[in-house]
Amino acid sequence: MKRLTMVLCLAVSAAVVSGCIPAQVSLKDVDVTKLELPVLKKSMDRVHSEIAARADGQLYVGAAEVDITTRYGHEGSIYIGGFDLGRKAKGVKDPVYAHAIYIDDGKMPYVLVTIDTIGYMNNEVDAVRELASDLHRERINVASIHNHVGPDTIGYWGPADGGLIPVRTGVVPEYMITLRHLIAQAIDLAAESARPAKLKFSTANIDPQLSLNIHANIRMQKDDVARIMTAVGVDGKPIALLANYGNHVEAMWNDEYISADWAGVFYDRVRKELGAVPLLVEGALGGLVTINPGDDKMAMEKEIMAVFLKHMTRDERIELTSRIGNSFADQVIAAANTSSRIAGPTGLSLRYASTEFYIKVSNFVFEYFYNRGFFDRPMKYRKGVPFMSSDVSIMRIMEGDAALADFTTWPGEPAPTVVAELDAGSPAEFRFTVSLGNDEMGYMVLEKDWNNVEYGYERSMSLGKHATTEVMQHINALRDLLK
């Protein structure tokens, strides 16, 4: 992972000197009439109106999944997000998806969509909101699972001269517009499937051998607990299973075929064994928590990058993907099947708060890539200092007057210590951190840990020392509103 930092720094330095980077193609230049787009209905608006009119006091839940691989993935015209620049897809190992859950208490709707990509910028989330709803846009949330063998949806990983000097953004404009519509379609389908439901909550202690912190001096600084919510219809049939767990989705490492990686194995198990729509929601993955290739492999090198590049064949990576995905599924499904905390369909209500904000960009590489058009995302300058917009939100499920569950979006990759502080401030019985929620701001560590020797890479891929503190302040303000 440190290799990416080196590549970016060298690329930017060389490009500044040579002026070799051409202007980028904007999504605004795409003729959408030539794209294969689904017909959208903004079903969220209609369905909520119908549920509100019933006023039956029940909680409604729906869920859906949509394949977001598209012909661009199958044709090999997509760049893969993660690791080396210019990693163009050679094909598809297995599909990538958008998974959506729709929750409605008759007074407000809430939507969470997870997508099998490396990240999704805030302006793209706003574009999805416009497509999916006229009345409830602010209650739509989109989070990536940080998949390293999915489409580049940010722009870092496009073609590069000699693998070092970037020459074009990694996003394919036609794919990005199609993706917006497919996510909105998933929201339509989830809303249309909504029916009275119970919620089952549980936690699972995940095998600590599935993950590790890449920093040797804090190897066990990670969160091995998965928070689980299962929605079940009043007929007993599962609707959705949501698992919140922090671990990089990169067992296939720098493979050249589109895949949902170990998350895809988890999805298959949930579909086959429960008949539910599966959602993986990333948690404490920053700082930096990733898959464990095995103690024998890790003993071979100091850096995990070297372990994968030197000692892991593709067949071994496929086996690792299966092992992690199946083991995670075993533990999550077992916990879901033995849930002791069940609520609904009556007696539950939703509370929601969100806020938009601007945050300073204290990162030369980020600023440069924005200004050159590699990221199709606007920035504002205040007295020569760049700022970008983002948002955070909290959806709270109430059981009577008690906070049953909090779903808090975090616009980047929080370290385990950040998530621990976030959990400590929530009054809810069950706490879900929706990492990479509505944005990808990079790594975030506590300000007091900013200068720790192990966080050199995280500092290079962060908005700056201030970022975690500012985001936490916005979340705390929302919590005050929800009291």
For each residue, the residues with C-beta under 8 A, 3 or more apart:
1: 4 5 83 214 288 304 305 457
2: 5 6 303 305 456 457
3: 6 7 83 84 305
4: 1 7 8 83 84 156 461
5: 1 2 8 9 457 460 461
6: 2 3 9 10
7: 3 4 10 11 84 85 160 163 164
8: 4 5 11 12 156 365
9: 5 6 12 13 365 460
10: 6 7 13 14 164 165
11: 7 8 14 15 85 160 164 165 166
12: 8 9 15 16 364 365 368 369
13: 9 10 16 17
14: 10 11 17 18 20 164 165
15: 11 12 18 19 20 21 165 166 368 372
16: 12 13 19 368
17: 13 14
18: 14 15 165
19: 15 16
20: 14 15 161 165 167
21: 15 165 166 167 372
22: 167 168
23: 373
24: 168 169 372 373 374 376
25: 29 169 173
26: 29 173 373 376
27: 30 173 176 177 376
28:
29: 25 26 173
30: 27 35 173 174 177
31: 34 35
32: 35 37 177
33:
34: 31
35: 30 31 32 174 177 178
36: 71 178
37: 32 177 178 181
38: 181 182 184 185
39:
40: 131 132 181 184 185 188
41: 46 188
42: 45 46 131 132 133 134 188
43: 46 47 187 188 189 191 192
44: 47 48 102 109 111 132 133 135 136 140 187 188 191
45: 42 48 49 133 134 135 136
46: 41 42 43 49 50 191
47: 43 44 50 51 62 102 104 109 191 192 194
48: 44 45 51 52 104 108 109 135 136 191
49: 45 46 52 53
50: 46 47 53 54
51: 47 48 54 60 104 106 109 194
52: 48 49 55 106 107
53: 49 50
54: 50 51 106
55: 52 106
56: 106 196
57: 106 346
58: 106 196 344 345 346
59: 103 104 105 196 197 198 199 344 345 346 348
60: 51 102 103 104 105 106 194 195 196 197 345
61: 101 102 103 104 194 195 197 199 231 233 239 240
62: 47 101 102 189 190 191 192 193 194 195 239
63: 99 100 101 102 190 193 231 239 240 276 277 279
64: 99 100 186 188 189 190 192 193 277
65: 97 98 99 100 186 277 278
66: 97 98 100 182 183 185 186 189
67: 70 95 96 97 182
68: 95 96 97 98 115 116 117 151 179 182 183
69: 73 74 92 95 96 258
70: 67 73 74 175 178 179 182
71: 36 74 75
72: 75 77 78 151 172 174 175 178
73: 69 70 76 78 89 92 96 151 175 258
74: 69 70 71 91 92
75: 71 72
76: 73 88 89 90 91
77: 72 88 89 172 175
78: 72 73 88 89 151 152 172 175 258
79: 86 87 88 89 151 152 157 158 159 170 171 172
80: 87 88 89 148 149 150 151 152 157 256 258
81: 117 118 119 147 148 150 151 152 153 154 156 157 170
82: 87 118 147 148 149 157 250 254
83: 1 3 4 87 148 157 253 254
84: 3 4 7 87 157 163 254
85: 7 11 156 157 158 159 160 163 164 166 170
86: 79 157 158 159 160 163
87: 79 80 82 83 84 157 254 256
88: 76 77 78 79 80 159 256
89: 73 76 77 78 79 80 92 151 256 257 258
90: 76 256 257
91: 74 76 257 258
92: 69 73 74 89 95 257 258 259
93: 149 252 255 257 258 259
94: 258 259 260 264
95: 67 68 69 92 258 260 264
96: 67 68 69 73 115 116 117 147 150 151 258 259 260 264
97: 65 66 67 68 115 116 260 267
98: 65 66 68 113 114 115 116 182 183 186
99: 63 64 65 113 114 115 186 267 277 278 279 280
100: 63 64 65 66 111 112 113 183 186 187 189 190 277
101: 61 62 63 111 112 113 190 231 240 242 277 279
102: 44 47 60 61 62 63 109 110 111 187 190 191 193 194
103: 59 60 61 109 110 111 231 350 395 397
104: 47 48 51 59 60 61 108 109 110 194 350
105: 59 60 108 348 349 350
106: 51 52 54 55 56 57 58 60
107: 52 349 350
108: 48 104 105 136 139 350 352
109: 44 47 48 51 102 103 104 136 139 191
110: 102 103 104 139 141 350 352 395
111: 44 100 101 102 103 132 139 140 141 187 190 191
112: 100 101 141 142 143 242 279 281 395 407 434
113: 98 99 100 101 128 140 141 142 143 183 186 187
114: 98 99 142 143 144 145 279 280 281
115: 68 96 97 98 99 120 142 143 144 145 153 179 183
116: 68 96 97 98 144 145 147 150 249 260 263 264
117: 68 81 96 120 144 145 147 150 151 153
118: 81 82 144 146 147 148 150 152 153 154 440
119: 81 144 146 153 154 436 439 440
120: 115 117 124 125 142 143 144 153 154 436 438 439 440
121: 124 125 153 154 375 376 377 439 440
122: 125 126 377 388 389 390 391 411 438 439
123: 126 127 376 377 378 389
124: 120 121 127 128 142 153 176 179 180
125: 120 121 122 128 129 140 141 142 438 439
126: 122 123 129 130 137
127: 123 124 130 131 180
128: 113 124 125 131 132 140 142 180 183 184 187
129: 125 126 132 133 137 138 140
130: 126 127 137
131: 40 42 127 128 180 181 184
132: 40 42 44 111 128 129 137 140 183 184 187 188
133: 42 44 45 129 136 137 140 187
134: 42 45 137
135: 44 45 48
136: 44 45 48 108 109 133 139 140
137: 126 129 130 132 133 134 140
138: 129 354 393
139: 108 109 110 111 136 352 354 393 395
140: 44 111 113 125 128 129 132 133 136 137 187
141: 110 111 112 113 125 393 395 407 409 434 437 438
142: 112 113 114 115 120 124 125 128 183 437 438
143: 112 113 114 115 120 281 282 409 434 435 436 437 438
144: 114 115 116 117 118 119 120 147 153 282 436 440
145: 114 115 116 117 249 260 263 280 281 282 436
146: 118 119 248 249 250 282 285 413 435 436
147: 81 82 96 116 117 118 144 150 249 250 259 260 261 263
148: 80 81 82 83 118 248 249 250 252 253 254 261
149: 80 82 93 250 252 255 257 258 259 261
150: 80 81 96 116 117 118 147 153 258 259 260 261
151: 68 72 73 78 79 80 81 89 96 117 172 175 179 258
152: 78 79 80 81 118 155 156 157 158 170 171
153: 81 115 117 118 119 120 121 124 144 150 171 176 179
154: 81 118 119 120 121 157 170 171 375 440
155: 152 158 169 170 171 369 374 375 376
156: 4 8 81 85 152 170 369 374
157: 79 80 81 82 83 84 85 86 87 152 154 170
158: 79 85 86 152 155 166 167 168 169 170 171 374
159: 79 85 86 88 166 167 168 170
160: 7 11 85 86 163 164 165 166 167
161: 20 164 165 167
162: 165
163: 7 84 85 86 160
164: 7 10 11 14 85 160 161
165: 10 11 14 15 18 20 21 160 161 162
166: 11 15 21 85 158 159 160 369 374
167: 20 21 22 158 159 160 161
168: 22 24 158 159 374
169: 24 25 155 158 373 374 375 376
170: 79 81 85 152 154 155 156 157 158 159 374
171: 79 152 153 154 155 158 175 176 376
172: 72 77 78 79 151 175 176
173: 25 26 27 29 30 176 177 376
174: 30 35 72 177 178
175: 70 72 73 77 78 151 171 172 178 179
176: 27 124 153 171 172 173 179 180 376
177: 27 30 32 35 37 173 174 180 181
178: 35 36 37 70 72 174 175 181 182
179: 68 70 115 124 151 153 175 176 182 183
180: 124 127 128 131 176 177 183 184
181: 37 38 40 131 177 178 184 185
182: 38 66 67 68 70 98 178 179 185 186
183: 66 68 98 100 113 115 128 132 142 179 180 186 187
184: 38 40 128 131 132 180 181 187 188
185: 38 40 66 181 182 188 189
186: 64 65 66 98 99 100 113 182 183 189 190
187: 43 44 100 102 111 113 128 132 133 140 183 184 190 191
188: 40 41 42 43 44 64 132 184 185 191 192
189: 43 62 64 66 100 185 186 192 193
190: 62 63 64 100 101 102 111 186 187 193 194 277
191: 43 44 46 47 48 62 102 109 111 187 188 194
192: 43 47 62 64 188 189
193: 62 63 64 102 189 190 239
194: 47 51 60 61 62 102 104 190 191
195: 60 61 62 233 234 239
196: 56 58 59 60 233 234 345
197: 59 60 61 231 232 233 234 239 344 345
198: 59 231 232 233 234 342 343 344 345
199: 59 61 229 230 231 232 342 343 344 348 397 404 405
200: 229 230 231 232 336 339 341 342
201: 227 228 229 230 339 341 342 343 404 405 429 430
202: 228 230 335 336 338 339 340 341
203: 225 226 227 228 335 430
204: 225 226 228 243 331 332 334 335
205: 224 225 331
206: 210 211 224 225 226 245 328 331
207: 210 224 327 331
208: 211 220 222 224
209: 292 295
210: 206 207 247 291 292 324 327 328
211: 206 208 222 224 246 247 289 290 291 292
212: 219 220 222 289 290 291 292 298 304
213: 218 219 220 221 222 287 288 289 416
214: 1 288 289 290 303 304
215: 218 219 221 287 288 454 455
216: 219 302
217: 453 454
218: 213 215 221 287 454
219: 212 213 215 216
220: 208 212 213
221: 213 215 218 287 415 416 417
222: 208 211 212 213 246 247 284 289 416
223: 245 246 283 284 289 416 419 420
224: 205 206 207 208 211
225: 203 204 205 206 245
226: 203 204 206 243 244 245 328 331 332 335
227: 201 203 243 244 245 283 430 431 432
228: 201 202 203 204 241 242 243 244 332 335 336 339
229: 199 200 201 241 242 405 430 432
230: 199 200 201 202 238 240 241 242 274 276 336 339
231: 61 63 101 103 197 198 199 200 238 239 240 241 242 276
232: 197 198 199 200 236 237 238 239
233: 61 195 196 197 198 236 237 238 239
234: 195 196 197 198 345
235:
236: 232 233
237: 232 233 275
238: 230 231 232 233 241 274 275 276
239: 61 62 63 193 195 197 231 232 233 276 277
240: 61 63 101 230 231 276 277 278 279
241: 228 229 230 231 238 270 274 276 277 278 279 332 333 336
242: 101 112 228 229 230 231 279 281 432
243: 204 226 227 228 266 278 279 280 281 328 332
244: 226 227 228 281 282 283 432 433 434
245: 206 223 225 226 227 280 281 282 283 328 332
246: 211 222 223 282 283 284 285 286 289 416 419 433 435
247: 210 211 222 282 285 289 290 291 324
248: 146 148 285 288 289 290 291
249: 116 145 146 147 148 260 261 262 263 280 282
250: 82 146 147 148 149 253 261 290 291
251: 261 262 291 317 320 321 324 325
252: 93 148 149 255 257 259 261 317 318 321
253: 83 148 250 308 312 317
254: 82 83 84 87 148 308 309
255: 93 149 252 259 314 317
256: 80 87 88 89 90
257: 89 90 91 92 93 149 252
258: 69 73 78 80 89 91 92 93 94 95 96 149 150 151
259: 92 93 94 96 147 149 150 252 255 264 321
260: 94 95 96 97 116 145 147 150 249 263 264 267
261: 147 148 149 150 249 250 251 252 264 321 325
262: 249 251 265 266 291 320 321 322 324 325 328
263: 116 145 147 249 260 266 267 280 325
264: 94 95 96 116 259 260 261 267 268 321 325
265: 262 268 269 321 322 324 325 326 329
266: 243 262 263 269 270 278 280 325 328 329 332
267: 97 99 260 263 264 270 271 278 280
268: 264 265 271 272 325
269: 265 266 272 273 325 326 329 330 333
270: 241 266 267 273 274 276 277 278 329 332 333
271: 267 268 274 275 276 277 278
272: 268 269 275
273: 269 270 333
274: 230 238 241 270 271 333 336
275: 237 238 271 272
276: 63 230 231 238 239 240 241 270 271
277: 63 64 65 99 100 101 190 239 240 241 270 271
278: 65 99 240 241 243 266 267 270 271
279: 63 99 101 112 114 240 241 242 243
280: 99 114 145 243 245 249 263 266 267
281: 112 114 143 145 242 243 244 245 432 433 434 435
282: 143 144 145 146 244 245 246 247 249 285 413 434 435 436
283: 223 227 244 245 246 419 432 433 435
284: 222 223 246 287 289 414 415 416 418 419 420 433 435
285: 146 246 247 248 282 288 289 290 413 414 435
286: 246 289 412 413 414 415 416 418 435 443 444 445 458
287: 213 215 218 221 284 413 414 415 416 417 418 443 445 455 458
288: 1 213 214 215 248 285 413 415 443 457 458
289: 211 212 213 214 222 223 246 247 248 284 285 286 416
290: 211 212 214 247 248 250 285 304
291: 210 211 212 247 248 250 251 262 320 324
292: 209 210 211 212 295 298
293: 297 298 304 307 308 312 316 320
294: 297 298 320
295: 209 292 298 299
296: 299 300
297: 293 294 300 307 311 312
298: 212 292 293 294 295 301 304 307
299: 295 296
300: 296 297 306 307 310 311
301: 298 304 306 307 310 311
302: 216 306
303: 2 214 306 307
304: 1 212 214 290 293 298 301 307 308
305: 1 2 3 308 309
306: 300 301 302 303 309 310 311
307: 293 297 298 300 301 303 304 310 311 312
308: 253 254 293 304 305 311 312 317
309: 254 305 306 312
310: 300 301 306 307
311: 297 300 301 306 307 308
312: 253 293 297 307 308 309 316 317 320
313: 316 317
314: 255 317 318
315: 318 319
316: 293 312 313 319 320
317: 251 252 253 255 308 312 313 314 320 321
318: 252 314 315 321 322
319: 315 316 322 323
320: 251 262 291 293 294 312 316 317 323 324
321: 251 252 259 261 262 264 265 317 318 324 325
322: 262 265 318 319 325 326
323: 319 320 326 327
324: 210 247 251 262 265 291 320 321 327 328
325: 251 261 262 263 264 265 266 268 269 321 322 328 329
326: 265 269 322 323 329 330
327: 207 210 323 324 330 331
328: 206 210 226 243 245 262 266 324 325 331 332
329: 265 266 269 270 325 326 332 333
330: 269 326 327 333 334
331: 204 205 206 207 226 327 328 334 335
332: 204 226 228 241 243 245 266 270 328 329 335 336
333: 241 269 270 273 274 329 330 336 337
334: 204 330 331 337 338
335: 202 203 204 226 228 331 332 338 339
336: 200 202 228 230 241 274 332 333 339
337: 333 334
338: 202 334 335
339: 200 201 202 228 230 335 336 342
340: 202
341: 200 201 202 429 430
342: 198 199 200 201 339
343: 198 199 201 347 348 397 399 404
344: 58 59 197 198 199 347 348
345: 58 59 60 196 197 198 234 348
346: 57 58 59
347: 343 344 399 400
348: 59 105 199 343 344 345 397 398 399 404
349: 105 107 397 398
350: 103 104 105 107 108 110 395 396 397 398
351: 395 396 398 482
352: 108 110 139 393 394 395 396
353: 393 394 478 481 482
354: 138 139 391 392 393 394 478
355: 391 392 393 474 477 478
356: 389 390 391
357: 389 390 391 392 470 474
358: 380 387 388 389 390
359: 387 388 389 390 441 463 466 467 470 471
360: 385 386 387 463 464 466
361: 366 367 370 379 386 387 388 463 464
362: 463 464 465 466
363: 366 367 442 460 461 462 463 464
364: 12 367 368
365: 8 9 12 368 369 460
366: 361 363 369 370 442 463
367: 361 363 364 370 371 379 386
368: 12 15 16 364 365 371 372
369: 12 155 156 166 365 366 372 374 375
370: 361 366 367 374 375 377 379 386 388
371: 367 368 379
372: 15 21 24 368 369
373: 23 24 26 169 376
374: 24 155 156 158 166 168 169 170 369 370
375: 121 154 155 169 369 370
376: 24 26 27 121 123 155 169 171 173 176 373
377: 121 122 123 370 388
378: 123 388 389
379: 361 367 370 371 386 387 388
380: 358 386 387 388 389
381: 384 385 386 387
382: 385 387
383:
384: 381
385: 360 381 382
386: 360 361 367 370 379 380 381
387: 358 359 360 361 379 380 381 382
388: 122 358 359 361 370 377 378 379 380
389: 122 123 356 357 358 359 378 380
390: 122 356 357 358 359 411 438 439 441
391: 122 354 355 356 357 409 411 438 439
392: 354 355 357 408 409 410 411 437 438 471 474 475 478
393: 138 139 141 352 353 354 355 408 409 437 438 478
394: 352 353 354 406 407 408 409 475 478 479 482
395: 103 110 112 139 141 350 351 352 406 407
396: 350 351 352 403 405 406 407 428 482
397: 103 199 343 348 349 350 403 404 405 406 407 428
398: 348 349 350 351 401 402 403 404
399: 343 347 348 402 404
400: 347
401: 398
402: 398 399 429
403: 396 397 398 406 426 427 428 429
404: 199 201 343 348 397 398 399 428 429 430
405: 199 201 229 396 397 428 429 430 431 432
406: 394 395 396 397 403 426 427 428 430 431 432
407: 112 141 394 395 396 397 432 434
408: 392 393 394 422 426 431 432 433 434 437 475
409: 141 143 391 392 393 394 434 437 438
410: 392 414 418 419 422 433 434 435 436 437 444 471 475
411: 122 390 391 392 436 437 438 439 440 441 471
412: 286 435 436 439 440 441 442 443 444 463 467 471
413: 146 282 285 286 287 288 435 436 440 442 443 444
414: 284 285 286 287 410 418 419 422 433 435 444 468
415: 221 284 286 287 288 418 419 443 444 445 446 449 458
416: 213 221 222 223 246 284 286 287 289 419 420
417: 221 287 420 421 445 446 449
418: 284 286 287 410 414 415 421 422 444 445 446 468 472
419: 223 246 283 284 410 414 415 416 422 423 433 435
420: 223 284 416 417 423 424
421: 417 418 424 425 446 472
422: 408 410 414 418 419 425 426 431 433 472 475
423: 419 420 426 431 433
424: 420 421
425: 421 422 475 476 479
426: 403 406 408 422 423 431 479
427: 403 406 479
428: 396 397 403 404 405 406 431
429: 201 341 402 403 404 405
430: 201 203 227 229 341 404 405 406
431: 227 405 406 408 422 423 426 428
432: 227 229 242 244 281 283 405 406 407 408
433: 244 246 281 283 284 408 410 414 419 422 423
434: 112 141 143 244 281 282 407 408 409 410 437
435: 143 146 246 281 282 283 284 285 286 410 412 413 414 419
436: 119 120 143 144 145 146 282 410 411 412 413 439 440
437: 141 142 143 392 393 408 409 410 411 434
438: 120 122 125 141 142 143 390 391 392 393 409 411
439: 119 120 121 122 125 390 391 411 412 436
440: 118 119 120 121 144 154 411 412 413 436
441: 359 390 411 412 444 462 463 467
442: 363 366 412 413 461 462 463
443: 286 287 288 412 413 415 455 457 458 459 461 462
444: 286 410 412 413 414 415 418 441 462 467 468 471
445: 286 287 415 417 418 449 450 452 455 458 462 468
446: 415 417 418 421 449 450 468
447: 450 465 466 468 469
448:
449: 415 417 445 446 452 455
450: 445 446 447 455 459 465
451: 455
452: 445 449 455
453: 217 456
454: 215 217 218
455: 215 287 443 445 449 450 451 452 458 459
456: 2 453 459 460
457: 1 2 5 288 443 460 461
458: 286 287 288 415 443 445 455 461 462
459: 443 450 455 456 462
460: 5 9 363 365 456 457
461: 4 5 363 442 443 457 458
462: 363 441 442 443 444 445 458 459 467
463: 359 360 361 362 363 366 412 441 442 466 467
464: 360 361 362 363 467
465: 362 447 450
466: 359 360 362 447 463 469 470
467: 359 412 441 444 462 463 464 470 471
468: 414 418 444 445 446 447 471 472
469: 447 466 472 473
470: 357 359 466 467 473 474
471: 359 392 410 411 412 444 467 468 474 475
472: 418 421 422 468 469 475 476
473: 469 470 476 477
474: 355 357 392 470 471 477 478
475: 392 394 408 410 422 425 471 472 478 479
476: 425 472 473 479 480
477: 355 473 474 480 481
478: 353 354 355 392 393 394 474 475 481 482
479: 394 425 426 427 475 476 482 483
480: 476 477 483
481: 353 477 478
482: 351 353 394 396 478 479
483: 479 480
